[in-house]
Amino acid sequence: MNDRYDAGAAGYGADQYELVGYDEYGQPVYRQVQAQQAPQQTYDPYTQQNQQNQQHQQGYGYDPYAQQGQQPPPAYDYGTGGQPGADYGSYDPYGTAPHQGGPAQGAPHDPYGQATAGTTGRQPRVAEQTAHIPQQAVPDHDQEAPAEPQRDYHTEQFAFVEEPDANSEDVIDWLKFTENRTERREEARRRARGRITALVVVLALVVAGGVGYLWYAGKLPGLSSEDSKAGTATAAGAQKRDVIVVHLHDTKGGGTSTALLVDNTTTERGTTVLVPNSLALTSDDGTTTTLAKSVEDDGSDGTRDALDTVLGTDIEGTWRLDTPYLQNLVDLVGNIDVDTDAEVPDPAAKKKGEAPLVNKGRDQTLSGKMAVAYATYRAPGEAQNAQLERFGEVMQGILRKMSSDPQAATTTIQTLAQILDPSLTDKDLGTFLAGLSDLAKGGDVKTDLLPVQNDGTLSAQASARVVKNVLGGTAKSPDKDAAVSVSVQNATGVEDNTEKARVVLLNGGFTFLESGTGTARTTSEVAYADAADKANAAEVAKTLGLPAGSVTKGKTSGSADVSVVLGQDYKPSAG
């Protein structure tokens, strides 16, 4: 490679230098034999630049002097600026020394511009300074070159240039894109996890709330009021209930039907408890009577107190509902839907075989007239409980159609214009029915029949399932040992004879139990099952005015001590 400070530059011959040794790099070192005074030249940076470019364009291994047969120019002298014998001052590769009047002759070599700022003019040349000619062949002798002076470097002599990278902005943009994309994915994952966590929490709360409500309402399997075991009765008794007794009076066919409407405000469930007319009660005078006779004789107050005594309840009021008012009530609520279990003939039918007033089947729509006929219907030979259950179905249909708004329900009751018991006002009854209606529409009102034994007393099963769990009371039937119980069946063909016999027996100190009506027969019969009751049977026959021959040992009705079948020979006036 050609050096721009080539020794042959400026046309000087090689005979002006002599070899003096080698430097630490093994390169030959020459010194000038004769000092030549070169004329001062003005510093022309462009001239040197052109020379450098020409030398650089020759390339590696190119020797222009070899083609022309010329001798190579003399070695360049670093101390003279490239011309033999010239003294331009010290060499400043970084251009830190000022150029005043061209290169200075005889100036010492200062490659890093260490000359003081205030120095002007030429400096004396160092006699021992030598030049390095890289193009000269290395001589065979091994002679050490004199050591170069130590150079002191300073940080201000270096310039660090930060070259801009054309791809740096693209890299930054890609990093930003990647970072933003990663952040968006992470944010999406966080939102998804948050939604899943919230959904799990909501589902857990819903399940816990549903189970808690079912437990609170007693609807969990094994924990409901019907399935409660020993120890649950105490909790059932502590629940708050509102109870109203309803007496349906059949103004045409006679007789009554009784039901207890129960609103359990603790469990938010309602129940219609059907009470058979044969339930034994204790009347005001301490004698034993039946529910049917108590409703007719003792009135609402006496019957309500007697029911509270037997069932251990606290009835708040009595609702006497005659059949005409029942018909108007059904028409006001807009008919009712009932699952009927029997065909009810039309009382106004003039010929047999005409279409029934009420058809048998599911979801039968009943008007007011049809509802009354179905609620009071009792087929020949049927027990009174069958008719009582039909009355319960009608009441259930009314509750489902009644308004759940207390004000609207009160208006419906006021529209009936019926005379209520003083203990129960229109507003109280309307509010009570509205609450039960709300439960009935949700399917939370059921119907239960109070199991009554043949003697009119309550069994242990009735006490556990209905009296304790539904009514929250304690069954207390009249003491059977207080008086001889007598069941009476009317077979005289005269309906009033049953009531007359009841009065006579009660006045005689006996407990009266109604056994309904039977096929008309000529003679009466007084039967006893236990020999110990023979005297009691004879006393019953005497009290009723029956002949002594009517007393016989036989089968009694239920748990009654004495059973009486009144025949046509019974003369009430005789008692």
Disulfide bonds with the S-S distance in Angstrom:
none
